[in-house]
Amino acid sequence: MKKIVSLMLALLMLVALGACAKKAPEAEAPKTEAPKADAPKAEAPKATDAPAEPAKADKLVVNTVILKEADDSMKNTYAVLAVNDKAPFVDADGKEVKDVALNTAGADALYQWLNSQEALDMAAAYGVEEFGANLFYVLEGIQPYAGEIAPATEETKTIRLSTTTSVKDSGLLGKLLPVFEEKYGYTVEVYSAGTGKSIANAKMGNADIILVHAKKQEDAFVADGFARVVEGFQAERTPFLYNFFVLCGPSEDPAKVAEAATVLDAFKAIADGKFLFISRGDKSGTHTKELALWPEELGITAEADSFKAYTDWYISANAGMGACLVMAEQQGAYILTDKATFLSFVANDGIIK
């Protein structure tokens, strides 16, 4: 009897052990499924490449492009004028300003050097290697100054130049002035704004020389007695460089201005479609040119009341060329600019240095 009981217990133990052995694979099953649960991690190698894309995105790709250019009506001429130390200087309110001290000797030196063969050659070559195109051209028929240029003295070493943003934002002054300063010992302090503001700055006695690009305003500056003739020159105003204004806008060109027959037609297309346009709005040479290109019936002038009905598409920024280009790029707007500043803007990935 005891043998039978022992045998039955042994059989029961064997059955139990067999049952455990059969269940063991099921107990390991979750482990065999684990790789499937982690399957999404197989994409991790792609994730490690992710930083490369943001790095490219950080580099601004300029979408603003030139749509109209190389038109005689878009020629942009720069001139230099020395401020008359006996001029009727006035402040912003039109009141007389007395005891204005100008550095006429320093102004003469800079005026003469800007018209020298050395400076003209540098200006003509500027941008060709870096930007792949001429940014400025020397006016035909100009006679380079070949006389003596006085070096700086302790009394004449600081020259105040009032100029337009175009020659500054394009990088031209950054190329020319260091050569002049090193060669003759001067330091040129640059006030850069639109032509209107630059001329106003000189009328207050805050500049020795101006370099601007709005002939009507320059002629008025001369007529009002604010300019003088520099030794070696025949007139108060000396035009010496030029480039071209260009009409730019988003590459998509929703107004189809690139297809317009003329620049005037292009401006009409912008106005008719009420496409966003950034205006300098600062009475600069660029602003003056822009105002002459709108259809006459719109009545757009430098006065704010003249475009108050168009503010849903016409934005008067009252800012420099570089700042306005940034605005146009950000808002997908059309804009009139000098080509030199635009090429510099594009070459520097939408940054004005």
HELIX and SHEET records of a PDB file:
HELIX    1   1 LYS A    2  ALA A   37  1                                  36    
HELIX    2   2 ALA A   39  GLU A   43  5                                   5    
HELIX    3   3 ALA A   44  THR A   48  1                                   5    
HELIX    4   4 ALA A   52  ALA A   57  1                                   6    
HELIX    5   5 ASP A   72  MET A   74  5                                   3    
HELIX    6   6 THR A  104  LEU A  114  1                                  11    
HELIX    7   7 GLN A  117  ALA A  125  1                                   9    
HELIX    8   8 VAL A  128  PHE A  131  1                                   4    
HELIX    9   9 THR A  165  ASP A  169  1                                   5    
HELIX   10  10 LEU A  172  TYR A  184  1                                  13    
HELIX   11  11 THR A  195  LYS A  203  1                                   9    
HELIX   12  12 LYS A  215  ALA A  223  1                                   9    
HELIX   13  13 VAL A  257  GLU A  259  5                                   3    
HELIX   14  14 VAL A  263  GLY A  273  1                                  11    
HELIX   15  15 GLY A  285  LEU A  291  1                                   7    
HELIX   16  16 GLU A  296  LEU A  298  5                                   3    
HELIX   17  17 ALA A  304  TYR A  310  5                                   7    
HELIX   18  18 MET A  321  GLN A  331  1                                  11    
HELIX   19  19 LYS A  339  ALA A  347  1                                   9    
SHEET    1   A 6 THR A  64  LYS A  68  0                                        
SHEET    2   A 6 ARG A 237  PRO A 250 -1                                        
SHEET    3   A 6 LYS A  75  VAL A  83 -1                                        
SHEET    4   A 6 ILE A 209  VAL A 212 -1                                        
SHEET    5   A 6 THR A 158  THR A 164  1                                        
SHEET    6   A 6 THR A 187  ALA A 193  1                                        
SHEET    1   B 3 THR A  64  LYS A  68  0                                        
SHEET    2   B 3 ARG A 237  PRO A 250 -1                                        
SHEET    3   B 3 TYR A 137  VAL A 138 -1                                        
SHEET    1   C 5 THR A  64  LYS A  68  0                                        
SHEET    2   C 5 ARG A 237  PRO A 250 -1                                        
SHEET    3   C 5 TYR A 334  ASP A 338 -1                                        
SHEET    4   C 5 PHE A 277  SER A 279  1                                        
SHEET    5   C 5 TYR A 314  SER A 316  1                                        
SHEET    1   D 4 THR A  64  LYS A  68  0                                        
SHEET    2   D 4 ARG A 237  PRO A 250 -1                                        
SHEET    3   D 4 LYS A  75  VAL A  83 -1                                        
SHEET    4   D 4 ALA A 227  ARG A 228 -1                                        
END                                                                             
